Amino acid sequence: MTSDEETLDNYTSPDTQPPIDRSYPDAEQPSLRELEVLQLYACGIPRVLIEKYLKIGKHTVNSHRKNAFAKIGVKNVTHAVAVAIRKGWIE
């Protein structure tokens, strides 16, 4: 078992949507599935393993990622993860 697979074994899906942090007032909270994808990126899981873990295709992972970017108002995964952590949407 690789370290990425071990990380997936310890992963917990976000099942609640916490309140919005006012430090990013224009950010819209992503859907639970979009947050799940961001949480996996935050754990360092590569897209290929996210596809396998969530049982979805590459284009679906990319759609969730891009939709989250648009809602949060960012242009890359690092910034999206940072905002989502700061707002308490993911750990």
Secondary structure in CASP SS format (residue, H / E / C, confidence):
PFRMAT SS
TARGET T0000
AUTHOR 0000-0000-0000
METHOD secondary structure of the structure
MODEL  1
M C 1.00
T C 1.00
S H 1.00
D H 1.00
E H 1.00
E H 1.00
T H 1.00
L H 1.00
D H 1.00
N C 1.00
Y C 1.00
T C 1.00
S C 1.00
P C 1.00
D C 1.00
T C 1.00
Q C 1.00
P C 1.00
P C 1.00
I C 1.00
D C 1.00
R C 1.00
S C 1.00
Y C 1.00
P C 1.00
D C 1.00
A C 1.00
E C 1.00
Q C 1.00
P C 1.00
S C 1.00
L H 1.00
R H 1.00
E H 1.00
L H 1.00
E H 1.00
V H 1.00
L H 1.00
Q H 1.00
L H 1.00
Y H 1.00
A H 1.00
C C 1.00
G C 1.00
I C 1.00
P C 1.00
R H 1.00
V H 1.00
L H 1.00
I H 1.00
E H 1.00
K H 1.00
Y H 1.00
L H 1.00
K C 1.00
I C 1.00
G C 1.00
K H 1.00
H H 1.00
T H 1.00
V H 1.00
N H 1.00
S H 1.00
H H 1.00
R H 1.00
K H 1.00
N H 1.00
A H 1.00
F H 1.00
A H 1.00
K H 1.00
I H 1.00
G C 1.00
V C 1.00
K C 1.00
N C 1.00
V H 1.00
T H 1.00
H H 1.00
A H 1.00
V H 1.00
A H 1.00
V H 1.00
A H 1.00
I H 1.00
R H 1.00
K C 1.00
G C 1.00
W C 1.00
I C 1.00
E C 1.00
END
